[in-house]
Amino acid sequence: MISEELAAAISRAASAALLRIGKIYQDQGWLHHALSPYLKIVAYYPESAEAPAAVDGVVTIAGIFEGKRQFYMAVSVYDRLERAARFRCWNGHQASPEGDIL
């Protein structure tokens, strides 16, 4: 078992790395690829310092789709953001947004 201090350091490093990966993908124009790391931050590290920037990244990507008049894609991005924000774990098991253990 690892200490709480080590677990917190790992979480900080993971969320920072995910944010950097998302930004790199977004800067390259790979919007679909950028969504995954951003959404992982929202789901797994919602209290992290990187969470607001990750949400901003997702909203920016949705806005890009809106600007291209790809409204179905924008709605899909917002839906994924909502599901990530509602994600939670229970006793080490993944749970769906509705609370069902997966």
VMD Tcl script that draws the C-alpha trace (Angstrom):
set ca {
  {0.00 0.00 0.00}
  {1.31 3.44 -0.88}
  {1.13 6.45 1.38}
  {-1.48 9.15 0.87}
  {1.32 11.61 0.13}
  {2.69 9.42 -2.66}
  {-0.80 8.81 -4.06}
  {-1.43 12.57 -4.15}
  {1.88 13.17 -5.93}
  {1.04 10.51 -8.52}
  {-2.39 12.06 -9.07}
  {-0.87 15.52 -9.54}
  {1.66 14.18 -12.03}
  {-0.96 12.19 -13.93}
  {-3.41 15.07 -14.26}
  {-0.61 17.44 -15.33}
  {0.60 14.95 -17.95}
  {-2.91 14.37 -19.28}
  {-3.48 18.10 -19.61}
  {-0.23 18.52 -21.52}
  {-1.13 15.66 -23.86}
  {-4.57 17.14 -24.48}
  {-3.12 20.55 -25.27}
  {-0.56 19.07 -27.67}
  {-3.27 17.18 -29.54}
  {-5.48 20.25 -29.62}
  {-2.64 22.45 -30.89}
  {-2.05 19.93 -33.68}
  {-5.73 20.09 -34.61}
  {-6.39 16.53 -33.49}
  {-9.56 17.44 -31.65}
  {-10.92 13.93 -31.21}
  {-7.63 12.79 -29.70}
  {-7.52 15.80 -27.35}
  {-10.89 14.92 -25.84}
  {-9.75 11.70 -24.19}
  {-7.07 13.13 -21.88}
  {-9.24 16.14 -21.04}
  {-12.19 13.91 -20.15}
  {-9.98 11.61 -18.06}
  {-8.96 14.59 -15.95}
  {-12.60 15.56 -15.44}
  {-13.55 11.98 -14.52}
  {-10.58 10.83 -12.44}
  {-9.07 14.06 -11.11}
  {-12.01 16.47 -10.72}
  {-10.42 18.25 -7.75}
  {-7.08 18.76 -9.47}
  {-5.65 22.12 -10.43}
  {-5.85 20.97 -14.06}
  {-9.59 20.20 -14.05}
  {-10.77 23.73 -14.96}
  {-8.33 23.88 -17.88}
  {-9.48 20.44 -19.03}
  {-13.12 21.58 -18.98}
  {-12.11 24.71 -20.90}
  {-10.37 22.51 -23.47}
  {-13.48 20.38 -23.96}
  {-15.74 23.44 -24.25}
  {-13.32 25.01 -26.74}
  {-13.40 21.87 -28.86}
  {-17.20 21.85 -28.78}
  {-17.12 25.50 -29.85}
  {-14.88 24.65 -32.78}
  {-17.41 22.06 -33.94}
  {-20.19 24.60 -33.50}
  {-18.22 27.10 -35.58}
  {-17.93 24.50 -38.33}
  {-21.70 23.99 -38.08}
  {-21.11 20.40 -36.96}
  {-23.72 20.68 -34.26}
  {-24.12 16.94 -33.80}
  {-20.42 16.75 -32.91}
  {-20.68 19.68 -30.49}
  {-23.63 18.04 -28.73}
  {-21.70 14.77 -28.55}
  {-18.73 16.56 -26.96}
  {-20.95 18.25 -24.37}
  {-22.60 14.88 -23.64}
  {-19.21 13.26 -23.06}
  {-18.23 16.12 -20.75}
  {-21.39 15.62 -18.72}
  {-20.80 11.87 -18.43}
  {-17.18 12.43 -17.36}
  {-18.25 14.95 -14.73}
  {-20.75 12.46 -13.31}
  {-18.27 9.56 -13.26}
  {-17.42 8.10 -9.89}
  {-15.87 5.01 -8.38}
  {-17.26 2.82 -5.64}
  {-15.03 0.55 -3.58}
  {-12.47 0.40 -6.35}
  {-15.01 -0.50 -9.03}
  {-15.95 1.72 -11.92}
  {-19.51 2.99 -11.81}
  {-21.59 4.35 -14.63}
  {-22.98 7.91 -14.38}
  {-26.24 6.33 -13.29}
  {-24.44 4.63 -10.42}
  {-24.45 1.07 -11.77}
  {-21.30 -0.87 -10.93}
  {-19.52 -1.91 -14.14}
}
mol new
graphics top color blue
foreach p $ca { graphics top sphere $p radius 0.5 }
foreach p [lrange $ca 0 end-1] q [lrange $ca 1 end] { graphics top cylinder $p $q radius 0.2 }
display resetview
